[in-house]
């Protein structure tokens, strides 16, 4: 291999390692990277699909999209565009993307630094609402991927909260959903995935309660002193329900989340509202029936002086990055 090609694959390999920090549904990290020639292949790992919460694999592909965007951010920080072929082989639908080092460009590490600062923060946020300028920036981040970001208006919050609450009730009353939640909230530390009690909070009185993970062990993160009065709720919307749209939704989610992190804000996903069909239909109706809701988020300003959320445990490159001959 020439020195030039070696440098390219080394750069792409570094990007795939950075992508291990990407958010995913219940921290399942449902992807594998394979390095070959001068490119990396991103594969969906169907063994990590949630049979109850995500039977169609929408959120699995969305999660792969977040990993893909994280990799592109890492390449940009190194001073290169990403040359990406998304879903390049119809005969192999689990091949999400091929990523090559593109042409040289001005290095930008703003979002790259946010990769290592980003957390899922389920605690109540403060009273200060994110500014309209920042919300416009988040809309632009989503639109870069052909995805629309809808900020839930004040007159829509009650209906939105009702849809989220209904989804939670359904999931806790249905064995299929409960099995998924239990399986991914009781992972061993050696498995390096799943939702840790260190990142969950006990129930508090809020307009929209955080997801209840208290199935096997109590939440460990103190809720803090936030009131959630400044919290903004947003929905990412795609134009169609095709695999490419779900990948794009994940890229948009990553872009939005890293952008808001770089601006000093915090967020947590509200995926349950799209996991339960009646709740998803209600949300789509709330949005005027235009497009398809991919995922929702809550965004806000962390309370001054509060301790940072501990980093989420992650699988290593040894577990997730391999050569074409490896499974």
Secondary structure, DSSP 8 states (H G I E B T S, - for coil): --HHHHHHHHHHHHHHHHGGG---GGG---EEEEEETTEEEEEE-GGG--TTT-TT-HHHHHHHHHHHHHHHHHHHHTTEEEEEEET--TT-TTEEEEEEEEEE-----HHHHHHTT--B--S---S----HHHHHHHHHHHHTTT-EEEE--GGGHHHHHHHHHHHHHHHHH-HHHHHHHHHHSS--GGG--S--GGG-B-----SS-----TTSS---B---S---TT-EEEEEEESS-SHHHHHHHHHHHHHHHHHHHHTTEEEEEE-HHHHSHHHHHHHHHHTTT-SEEEEEEEEEE--TT-----------HHHHEEETT--
